Amino acid sequence: MAFREKTAWIMSVALLLGGVFYFGVVISGSQELGASMPPLIPVVAVYGGILAIIAIIGHVAAALTSLKTANDPMDERERAITARARSLADSVMGIGILISCGLYLLSYDGNQLFHLVFGTLMVSQFLHYAAQIVLFRAQSAVAD
């Protein structure tokens, strides 16, 4: 497995676990309040901490298992894969932001808008890495 594919797996796992934590707190808090829970700095900070810890540990492990290729610049194939994945993720982000703004116009709930936009950013970034994994896998299947 290529170093960049390893890093995509690491970040996918980090974003998935962080997102499950964040929305677990938001959904349970909103159910207790009977309305959208306000955004709380400690919850966002823990989410960021989860991402940072998993990313640091994961990237160190990936670099140690790929000592020869970890510092190599992206080749043409990796640049194309990253560009395709980013394009897909950006499209999803744009659609998600538009939907979030539309829902705000229906409810005028700023707390809900924050969580929807933050969730859109999470999903978009997760999709960026997931698309990279799929494209790297497809490329290696063709090469084999």
VENGI-V346463 format. One record per pair of residues at least 12 apart in sequence whose ideal C-beta (glycine too) atoms are under 10 Angstrom apart, sorted by the first residue. I is the first residue (numbers start at 1). J is the second residue. Records with the same first field share a line. If there is no record, write none. Layout:
I = J / J
This chain:
1 = 62 / 65 / 66 / 133 / 136 / 137 / 140
2 = 66 / 69 / 72 / 75 / 77 / 78 / 81 / 136 / 139 / 140
3 = 59 / 62 / 63 / 65 / 66 / 67 / 68 / 69 / 70 / 71 / 72 / 78
4 = 62 / 66 / 69 / 70 / 72 / 74 / 75 / 77 / 78 / 81 / 82 / 132 / 133 / 136
5 = 62 / 66 / 78 / 81 / 129 / 132 / 133 / 135 / 136 / 137 / 139 / 140
6 = 58 / 59 / 61 / 62 / 63 / 65 / 66 / 69 / 70 / 133 / 136
7 = 55 / 58 / 59 / 62 / 63 / 66 / 70 / 129 / 132
8 = 62 / 81 / 82 / 85 / 128 / 129 / 130 / 131 / 132 / 133 / 134 / 135 / 136
9 = 58 / 62 / 129 / 130 / 132 / 133 / 136
10 = 54 / 55 / 56 / 57 / 58 / 59 / 60 / 61 / 62 / 129
11 = 51 / 54 / 55 / 58 / 59 / 125 / 126 / 128 / 129 / 130 / 132 / 133
12 = 125 / 126 / 127 / 128 / 129 / 130 / 132 / 133
13 = 54 / 55 / 58 / 126 / 129
14 = 50 / 51 / 52 / 53 / 54 / 55 / 56 / 57 / 58 / 59 / 125 / 126 / 129
15 = 47 / 50 / 51 / 54 / 55 / 121 / 122 / 123 / 124 / 125 / 126 / 127 / 128 / 129 / 130
16 = 54 / 122 / 126 / 129 / 130
17 = 47 / 50 / 51 / 54
18 = 46 / 47 / 48 / 49 / 50 / 51 / 52 / 53 / 54 / 55 / 122 / 126
19 = 47 / 50 / 51 / 118 / 119 / 122 / 123 / 125 / 126
20 = 50
21 = 43 / 46 / 47 / 49 / 50 / 51
22 = 43 / 44 / 46 / 47 / 48 / 50 / 115 / 118 / 119 / 122
23 = 47 / 115 / 118 / 119 / 122
25 = 37 / 40 / 42 / 43 / 44 / 46 / 47
26 = 38 / 39 / 40 / 43 / 111 / 112 / 114 / 115 / 118 / 119
27 = 115
29 = 43
30 = 111 / 112 / 115
33 = 111
35 = 109 / 111 / 112
36 = 107 / 109 / 110 / 111 / 112 / 113 / 114 / 115 / 116
37 = 111 / 112 / 114 / 115
38 = 110 / 111 / 114 / 115
39 = 110 / 111 / 113 / 114 / 115 / 118
44 = 114 / 118
47 = 118 / 122
51 = 122 / 125
77 = 135 / 136 / 139 / 143
78 = 132 / 135 / 136 / 139
80 = 135 / 139
81 = 131 / 132 / 133 / 134 / 135 / 136 / 138 / 139
82 = 128 / 131 / 132 / 135 / 136
84 = 131 / 132 / 134 / 135
85 = 127 / 128 / 129 / 130 / 131 / 132 / 133 / 134 / 135 / 136
86 = 124 / 127 / 128 / 131 / 132
87 = 128 / 131
88 = 124 / 127 / 128 / 130 / 131 / 132 / 134 / 135
89 = 123 / 124 / 125 / 126 / 127 / 128 / 129 / 130 / 131 / 132
90 = 124 / 127 / 128
91 = 124 / 127
92 = 120 / 123 / 124 / 125 / 126 / 127 / 128 / 131
93 = 117 / 120 / 121 / 123 / 124 / 125 / 127 / 128
94 = 120 / 124
95 = 120 / 124
96 = 116 / 117 / 119 / 120 / 121 / 122 / 123 / 124 / 127
97 = 116 / 117 / 120 / 121 / 124
98 = 120
99 = 116 / 117 / 120
100 = 112 / 113 / 114 / 115 / 116 / 117 / 118 / 119 / 120
101 = 113 / 116 / 117
102 = 116
103 = 116
104 = 116 / 117
